[in-house]
Amino acid sequence: MANEPDQPSALSASERSRLQQTFQRGTQNASANADYASEMFAACVTGDPASAIYLQSYLGVLRKKHPPKKVGGLSSFLGSGTKAGSLKKPAASGQWRDVIRLGVEILKASPYDVPCLIAMADACGQLGHQETRGVYLRSALDAAPTDIDVNRQCARFAAEMGNFDQAIACWVRVSSLKGMAEEAEREIARLQVEKTIAAGQGMTGRVAAGSKPAAAAPGAAAEPDRTAELRKAIAAKPGEIEPYLELADLLEQANQTAEAEKILEKALAASGGDLKVREHMEDRQIRWSRQRLMVAEKRVETDDSPQNRTTLDQIRVAHAKLEVEVFSARSARYPENTAFRYELGLRLKAARNVPEAIKQFQEVLQNDVRRKGAVALELGECFQSIRQYDLAMRNYLLALDALTDREPEQRKRALYRAGVLAAGMGDADNARKHLSTLAGIDFGYRDVAQRLDKLSSVKDKDESQSP
């Protein structure tokens, strides 16, 4: 039905390829033709609203076209011709992709439209797109850094992602505003407790009741000399990229990952989509996403609530999608680099996109002799998962022929897979052969001992019944 709420959907391989080509055209024109690049990036964001890389590139080129304006907060946008009101109807009926589609058009006129950015963040949250939800919220915070509602939403998101320092910074930022001291103090104390629990530490970091928050918003207080120097260097020469990268390094070391990501977004915009900056950002996004996943897993271990489990599931899906997106882009950029294609195949396999994973692995198998054993093993598991047992066995045997003692874990896995599959196909002799070889290497591997016992009992029974 037309009014049913949108649900997130996976992109097909052909659609992902089409969007990658569109993105590359936008990237190639980002410096020379910002209007054309923004149209290409807009199509990418609409086509794949879960892609943080597409969104960051789109907002970057828009900011280049429309230099930032100093504003006083959310109220200044409400009276300045924002068209975000047009998003209320699709949002009310749960048409989240329509919210994003319309919002993309609104942002073309002003990438600093806070109501629009907040509405799009909410749409991404409803669809489970946590990476892009964070990008929209950070953009809203940049546009209205002292707006209470924006900071409240950013704090909530940061805490959900396990970024407690960033959440605390949001409440500190508004703690001195009229009527906010009590709420801010309460939330800071609560977040300090959550932070220490998540870190598995004592409660020494807790803010005492009645105390005045002393921390300052990121960038607002006195910073280490080198950090301050780099900010001045960026302000003086915004086109030079190295200071951005060094500053992002320092911010990451200080556990200010959201601020580091913001700096890299600015570097990407200032460089006109430079490939070095983009890949620098991609590497960090994967690392930060992996850290968020680990934090979410720990939170579920501590408090296995429905909300925490839902957040974990969303972060896990977002992380898998991010890795597929990055390695897909790199495979397209560097078609001769089989390492990227192999990594893409692993991610597609993990995401259960088996047909596309098989395609990637087969291309690597044809062009990279060094990975023959590892790739054949992955292909065997892929074919077995879609019940192509003969093809699976053929690849397991190929893997066993290629893998050496220098790859012990993969060789053991191949022996186990070949043995188990042979048993399932009724080939008891080869099942015993492979599993016995495995037992001679590692008798404690999985359930190999039990499987050999079962095969032996079947053999003994058959022999006892023979004339």
C-alpha positions as CSV (number, residue, x, y, z in Angstrom):
1,M,0.0,0.0,0.0
2,A,1.1,3.6,-0.7
3,N,0.9,4.6,2.9
4,E,2.9,1.7,4.4
5,P,6.1,2.9,6.1
6,D,9.3,2.4,4.2
7,Q,11.6,-0.4,5.1
8,P,15.4,-0.5,4.3
9,S,16.3,-2.5,1.3
10,A,19.5,-3.9,0.0
11,L,20.9,-2.6,-3.3
12,S,21.3,-5.0,-6.2
13,A,24.8,-5.4,-7.7
14,S,23.7,-3.6,-10.9
15,E,22.3,-0.7,-8.9
16,R,25.4,-0.4,-6.7
17,S,27.6,-0.4,-9.8
18,R,25.4,2.3,-11.5
19,L,25.7,4.5,-8.4
20,Q,29.4,4.0,-8.2
21,Q,29.8,5.2,-11.8
22,T,27.6,8.2,-11.1
23,F,29.7,8.9,-8.0
24,Q,32.9,8.7,-10.0
25,R,31.6,11.2,-12.5
26,G,30.7,13.5,-9.7
27,T,34.2,13.1,-8.1
28,Q,36.0,13.8,-11.4
29,N,34.0,17.1,-11.8
30,A,34.0,18.2,-8.2
31,S,36.7,20.8,-8.6
32,A,35.9,22.1,-12.1
33,N,32.1,21.9,-12.2
34,A,30.5,22.0,-8.8
35,D,26.9,22.2,-10.2
36,Y,27.3,19.0,-12.2
37,A,29.1,17.3,-9.3
38,S,26.3,18.2,-6.9
39,E,23.7,16.7,-9.3
40,M,25.7,13.5,-9.5
41,F,26.1,13.3,-5.8
42,A,22.4,14.1,-5.2
43,A,21.5,11.1,-7.4
44,C,23.8,8.9,-5.3
45,V,22.4,10.1,-2.0
46,T,18.8,9.5,-3.2
47,G,19.7,6.1,-4.6
48,D,21.6,5.0,-1.5
49,P,20.6,7.0,1.5
50,A,22.7,4.7,3.8
51,S,26.0,5.7,2.2
52,A,27.9,8.1,4.4
53,I,30.6,8.5,1.6
54,Y,28.0,9.7,-0.9
55,L,26.4,12.0,1.6
56,Q,29.7,13.6,2.8
57,S,30.7,14.3,-0.8
58,Y,27.3,15.8,-1.5
59,L,27.4,18.1,1.5
60,G,31.0,18.9,0.8
61,V,30.4,20.2,-2.7
62,L,27.3,22.1,-1.5
63,R,29.3,23.9,1.1
64,K,31.8,24.8,-1.5
65,K,29.1,26.4,-3.6
66,H,27.4,28.0,-0.5
67,P,30.0,29.3,2.0
68,P,28.8,28.9,5.6
69,K,26.8,31.7,7.2
70,K,26.9,32.6,10.8
71,V,23.5,31.9,12.4
72,G,22.1,32.0,15.8
73,G,20.4,28.7,16.1
74,L,17.3,26.8,14.9
75,S,14.9,29.7,15.3
76,S,16.9,31.8,12.7
77,F,16.2,29.1,10.1
78,L,12.5,28.9,10.8
79,G,12.1,32.5,9.7
80,S,14.5,32.4,6.8
81,G,12.6,30.6,4.1
82,T,13.3,27.0,5.0
83,K,11.2,24.5,3.0
84,A,11.5,21.8,5.6
85,G,7.8,22.0,6.3
86,S,7.2,20.0,3.1
87,L,8.9,17.1,4.8
88,K,6.2,16.8,7.5
89,K,3.6,15.0,5.4
90,P,5.9,12.1,4.1
91,A,7.4,11.8,7.6
92,A,4.0,11.5,9.2
93,S,3.1,8.6,7.0
94,G,6.5,6.9,7.4
95,Q,7.7,7.6,3.8
96,W,11.3,8.0,4.8
97,R,12.8,7.7,1.4
98,D,10.5,10.5,0.2
99,V,11.8,12.6,3.1
100,I,15.3,12.0,1.9
101,R,14.5,12.6,-1.7
102,L,12.8,15.9,-1.0
103,G,15.4,16.9,1.6
104,V,18.2,16.4,-1.0
105,E,16.5,19.0,-3.2
106,I,16.0,21.4,-0.2
107,L,19.7,21.2,0.7
108,K,20.7,22.3,-2.8
109,A,19.7,25.8,-1.9
110,S,21.2,25.7,1.6
111,P,23.2,22.8,3.1
112,Y,22.8,24.6,6.5
113,D,19.0,24.2,6.7
114,V,18.8,22.8,10.2
115,P,15.1,21.7,10.2
116,C,15.8,19.8,7.0
117,L,19.0,18.2,8.3
118,I,17.2,17.1,11.4
119,A,14.3,15.6,9.5
120,M,16.7,13.7,7.2
121,A,18.6,12.4,10.2
122,D,15.3,11.1,11.7
123,A,14.5,9.5,8.4
124,C,17.8,7.7,8.3
125,G,17.4,6.6,11.9
126,Q,14.0,5.1,11.1
127,L,15.5,3.2,8.2
128,G,18.4,2.0,10.4
129,H,21.0,4.0,8.5
130,Q,23.1,5.1,11.5
131,E,26.2,6.3,9.6
132,T,24.2,8.9,7.5
133,R,22.1,9.8,10.5
134,G,25.3,10.8,12.2
135,V,26.4,12.9,9.3
136,Y,23.1,14.8,9.1
137,L,23.2,15.5,12.9
138,R,26.8,16.7,12.8
139,S,25.9,19.0,9.9
140,A,23.0,20.4,11.9
141,L,25.3,20.9,14.9
142,D,27.8,22.8,12.8
143,A,25.0,25.1,11.5
144,A,23.5,25.7,15.0
145,P,26.1,24.8,17.6
146,T,24.2,26.3,20.6
147,D,20.7,25.1,19.6
148,I,19.3,23.1,22.5
149,D,17.2,20.6,20.5
150,V,20.0,19.9,18.1
151,N,22.5,19.3,20.9
152,R,19.9,17.1,22.7
153,Q,19.5,14.9,19.6
154,C,23.2,14.8,18.9
155,A,23.8,13.8,22.5
156,R,21.2,11.0,22.3
157,F,22.7,9.7,19.1
158,A,26.3,9.9,20.4
159,A,25.4,7.9,23.5
160,E,23.6,5.2,21.4
161,M,26.8,4.8,19.4
162,G,28.9,4.6,22.6
163,N,30.6,8.0,22.0
164,F,30.0,9.2,25.6
165,D,32.5,12.0,25.5
166,Q,30.8,13.5,22.5
167,A,27.4,13.2,24.2
168,I,28.7,14.9,27.3
169,A,30.2,17.7,25.2
170,C,26.8,18.4,23.7
171,W,25.3,18.9,27.1
172,V,28.2,21.0,28.3
173,R,27.8,23.2,25.2
174,V,24.2,24.2,26.3
175,S,24.7,23.9,30.1
176,S,25.1,27.7,30.5
177,L,22.0,28.6,28.5
178,K,19.0,29.8,30.4
179,G,17.1,27.0,32.2
180,M,19.5,24.3,31.0
181,A,21.9,23.9,34.0
182,E,19.8,21.3,35.9
183,E,19.0,19.1,32.9
184,A,22.6,19.3,31.5
185,E,24.1,18.4,34.9
186,R,21.7,15.4,35.3
187,E,22.5,14.1,31.8
188,I,26.3,14.6,32.2
189,A,26.2,12.6,35.4
190,R,24.2,9.8,33.8
191,L,26.5,9.7,30.8
192,Q,29.6,9.5,33.0
193,V,28.1,6.5,34.7
194,E,27.3,4.8,31.4
195,K,30.7,5.6,30.1
196,T,32.5,3.9,33.1
197,I,30.2,0.9,32.9
198,A,30.8,0.5,29.2
199,A,34.6,0.7,29.8
200,G,34.4,-1.8,32.6
201,Q,35.9,0.7,35.1
202,G,35.0,1.9,38.5
203,M,32.7,4.9,39.1
204,T,35.4,7.4,39.7
205,G,34.5,9.3,36.6
206,R,31.1,10.2,37.9
207,V,30.2,13.9,38.2
208,A,29.0,14.6,41.7
209,A,25.5,15.9,42.2
210,G,25.3,19.6,42.4
211,S,28.7,20.1,40.8
212,K,29.2,22.6,37.9
213,P,30.2,20.9,34.6
214,A,33.7,21.9,33.9
215,A,34.4,20.4,30.5
216,A,34.2,22.6,27.4
217,A,32.8,21.9,24.0
218,P,35.4,20.4,21.5
219,G,37.5,23.2,20.1
220,A,36.2,25.8,22.6
221,A,38.6,25.2,25.4
222,A,42.4,25.5,25.6
223,E,43.8,22.7,23.4
224,P,47.3,21.2,23.0
225,D,49.6,23.6,21.2
226,R,49.9,21.5,18.1
227,T,46.2,21.1,17.8
228,A,45.7,24.9,18.1
229,E,48.4,25.5,15.5
230,L,46.8,23.2,13.0
231,R,43.4,24.9,13.4
232,K,45.1,28.2,12.7
233,A,46.9,26.8,9.7
234,I,43.7,25.5,8.3
235,A,42.0,28.8,8.8
236,A,44.9,30.6,7.1
237,K,45.2,28.2,4.1
238,P,42.0,26.1,3.8
239,G,43.2,24.6,0.5
240,E,46.2,22.8,2.1
241,I,45.3,19.3,3.0
242,E,48.1,18.0,5.3
243,P,47.0,20.1,8.3
244,Y,43.5,18.6,8.2
245,L,44.9,15.1,8.2
246,E,47.3,15.7,11.0
247,L,44.6,17.4,13.1
248,A,42.3,14.4,12.5
249,D,45.0,12.1,13.8
250,L,45.4,14.2,17.0
251,L,41.6,14.4,17.6
252,E,41.3,10.6,17.1
253,Q,44.1,10.0,19.6
254,A,42.1,12.2,22.0
255,N,39.0,10.0,21.4
256,Q,37.2,12.9,19.6
257,T,36.2,10.7,16.7
258,A,33.2,12.8,15.7
259,E,35.3,16.0,15.6
260,A,38.0,14.1,13.6
261,E,35.4,13.0,11.1
262,K,34.1,16.6,10.8
263,I,37.6,17.8,10.0
264,L,38.0,15.1,7.3
265,E,34.7,16.1,5.8
266,K,36.0,19.7,5.6
267,A,39.2,18.4,4.1
268,L,37.3,16.5,1.5
269,A,35.3,19.6,0.5
270,A,38.4,21.8,0.5
271,S,40.3,19.4,-1.7
272,G,37.5,19.1,-4.3
273,G,37.1,15.4,-3.5
274,D,40.8,14.5,-3.7
275,L,41.3,10.7,-3.8
276,K,43.9,10.7,-1.1
277,V,41.6,12.5,1.3
278,R,38.7,10.2,0.4
279,E,40.6,7.0,1.0
280,H,42.0,8.4,4.2
281,M,38.4,9.1,5.3
282,E,37.3,5.6,4.2
283,D,40.0,3.9,6.2
284,R,39.1,5.8,9.3
285,Q,35.3,5.3,8.8
286,I,35.8,1.6,8.8
287,R,38.0,1.7,11.9
288,W,35.5,4.0,13.8
289,S,32.6,1.9,12.6
290,R,34.3,-1.3,13.9
291,Q,34.9,0.5,17.3
292,R,31.2,1.5,17.5
293,L,30.3,-2.1,16.8
294,M,32.5,-3.3,19.6
295,V,31.0,-0.8,22.0
296,A,27.5,-1.8,21.0
297,E,28.3,-5.5,21.6
298,K,29.7,-4.7,25.0
299,R,26.5,-2.7,25.9
300,V,24.4,-5.8,25.0
301,E,26.6,-8.0,27.1
302,T,26.0,-5.6,30.0
303,D,22.4,-4.8,29.4
304,D,20.6,-7.1,26.9
305,S,17.6,-4.9,26.4
306,P,15.5,-4.8,23.2
307,Q,16.7,-1.2,22.5
308,N,20.4,-2.1,22.9
309,R,20.0,-5.2,20.7
310,T,18.2,-3.2,18.0
311,T,21.0,-0.6,18.1
312,L,23.5,-3.4,17.8
313,D,21.7,-4.9,14.8
314,Q,21.6,-1.6,13.1
315,I,25.3,-0.8,13.7
316,R,26.2,-4.3,12.5
317,V,24.3,-3.9,9.3
318,A,25.7,-0.4,8.8
319,H,29.2,-1.6,9.3
320,A,28.8,-4.5,6.8
321,K,27.4,-2.1,4.3
322,L,30.1,0.4,4.8
323,E,32.8,-2.2,4.2
324,V,31.1,-3.5,1.0
325,E,30.7,0.1,-0.2
326,V,34.4,1.0,0.4
327,F,35.9,-2.2,-1.2
328,S,33.4,-2.0,-4.1
329,A,34.6,1.6,-4.8
330,R,38.3,0.6,-4.5
331,S,37.8,-2.4,-6.8
332,A,36.3,-0.1,-9.4
333,R,39.1,2.4,-9.0
334,Y,41.9,-0.2,-9.1
335,P,40.6,-3.1,-11.2
336,E,44.0,-4.7,-11.4
337,N,44.3,-4.9,-7.6
338,T,43.0,-8.3,-6.7
339,A,43.4,-7.7,-3.0
340,F,40.5,-5.2,-3.0
341,R,38.4,-7.6,-5.0
342,Y,39.2,-10.4,-2.6
343,E,38.3,-8.2,0.4
344,L,35.1,-7.2,-1.4
345,G,34.2,-10.9,-1.9
346,L,34.7,-11.6,1.8
347,R,32.4,-8.8,2.8
348,L,29.7,-9.8,0.3
349,K,29.9,-13.4,1.6
350,A,29.5,-12.2,5.1
351,A,26.5,-10.1,4.0
352,R,25.1,-13.3,2.4
353,N,25.2,-11.8,-1.1
354,V,26.6,-15.1,-2.3
355,P,26.1,-14.8,-6.1
356,E,28.0,-11.5,-6.1
357,A,30.7,-12.9,-3.8
358,I,31.2,-15.9,-6.1
359,K,31.7,-13.5,-9.0
360,Q,34.3,-11.5,-7.2
361,F,36.2,-14.7,-5.9
362,Q,36.2,-16.2,-9.4
363,E,37.8,-13.1,-10.9
364,V,40.5,-13.2,-8.2
365,L,41.0,-17.0,-8.8
366,Q,41.7,-16.3,-12.4
367,N,44.2,-13.5,-11.8
368,D,46.0,-14.1,-8.5
369,V,47.9,-17.4,-8.2
370,R,49.1,-16.4,-4.7
371,R,45.6,-16.4,-3.3
372,K,44.5,-19.6,-5.1
373,G,44.0,-21.7,-1.9
374,A,42.3,-19.1,0.2
375,V,40.0,-18.1,-2.7
376,A,39.1,-21.7,-3.6
377,L,38.1,-22.3,0.1
378,E,35.8,-19.2,0.1
379,L,34.3,-20.4,-3.2
380,G,33.7,-23.8,-1.8
381,E,31.8,-22.4,1.2
382,C,29.8,-20.1,-1.1
383,F,28.8,-22.9,-3.4
384,Q,27.9,-25.2,-0.4
385,S,25.7,-22.5,1.0
386,I,23.6,-22.5,-2.2
387,R,23.6,-26.3,-2.4
388,Q,25.9,-26.6,-5.3
389,Y,27.7,-29.5,-3.7
390,D,29.7,-30.8,-6.6
391,L,31.1,-27.3,-7.2
392,A,31.8,-26.9,-3.5
393,M,33.8,-30.1,-3.3
394,R,35.7,-29.2,-6.5
395,N,36.8,-26.0,-4.8
396,Y,37.6,-27.6,-1.5
397,L,39.9,-30.1,-3.3
398,L,41.5,-27.2,-5.2
399,A,42.1,-25.4,-1.9
400,L,43.7,-28.5,-0.3
401,D,46.0,-28.8,-3.3
402,A,47.1,-25.1,-3.1
403,L,47.2,-24.5,0.7
404,T,50.4,-25.3,2.5
405,D,51.6,-25.7,6.1
406,R,52.3,-22.0,6.1
407,E,48.5,-21.4,6.0
408,P,47.5,-23.9,8.8
409,E,44.1,-22.5,9.8
410,Q,42.9,-22.3,6.3
411,R,44.1,-25.7,5.5
412,K,42.4,-27.2,8.6
413,R,39.2,-25.4,7.6
414,A,39.4,-26.8,4.1
415,L,40.0,-30.4,5.4
416,Y,37.0,-30.0,7.7
417,R,34.7,-28.6,5.0
418,A,35.8,-31.3,2.5
419,G,35.3,-34.1,5.1
420,V,31.9,-32.9,6.3
421,L,30.6,-32.4,2.8
422,A,31.9,-35.8,1.6
423,A,30.1,-37.4,4.5
424,G,26.9,-35.6,3.6
425,M,27.3,-36.7,0.0
426,G,27.6,-40.3,1.1
427,D,31.3,-40.6,0.3
428,A,32.4,-42.1,3.6
429,D,35.9,-43.1,2.4
430,N,36.9,-39.5,1.4
431,A,35.1,-38.2,4.5
432,R,37.4,-40.4,6.7
433,K,40.4,-39.5,4.6
434,H,40.0,-35.7,5.0
435,L,38.9,-35.8,8.7
436,S,41.6,-38.3,9.6
437,T,44.2,-36.0,8.1
438,L,42.7,-33.1,10.1
439,A,42.7,-35.1,13.3
440,G,46.4,-35.9,12.7
441,I,47.1,-32.1,12.6
442,D,44.6,-30.9,15.3
443,F,42.6,-33.6,17.1
444,G,40.6,-31.0,19.0
445,Y,39.5,-29.1,15.9
446,R,35.7,-28.5,16.2
447,D,33.9,-31.8,16.4
448,V,36.3,-33.8,14.2
449,A,36.7,-36.5,16.8
450,Q,33.0,-37.1,17.1
451,R,32.6,-37.2,13.3
452,L,35.3,-39.8,13.0
453,D,33.7,-41.9,15.7
454,K,30.4,-41.7,13.8
455,L,32.1,-42.7,10.5
456,S,33.9,-45.6,12.2
457,S,30.7,-46.9,13.8
458,V,28.9,-46.8,10.5
459,K,31.8,-48.7,8.9
460,D,31.8,-51.3,11.7
461,K,28.1,-51.8,11.3
462,D,28.4,-52.2,7.5
463,E,31.3,-54.7,7.9
464,S,29.3,-56.7,10.5
465,Q,26.4,-57.0,8.2
466,S,28.4,-58.0,5.1
467,P,28.3,-61.8,4.2
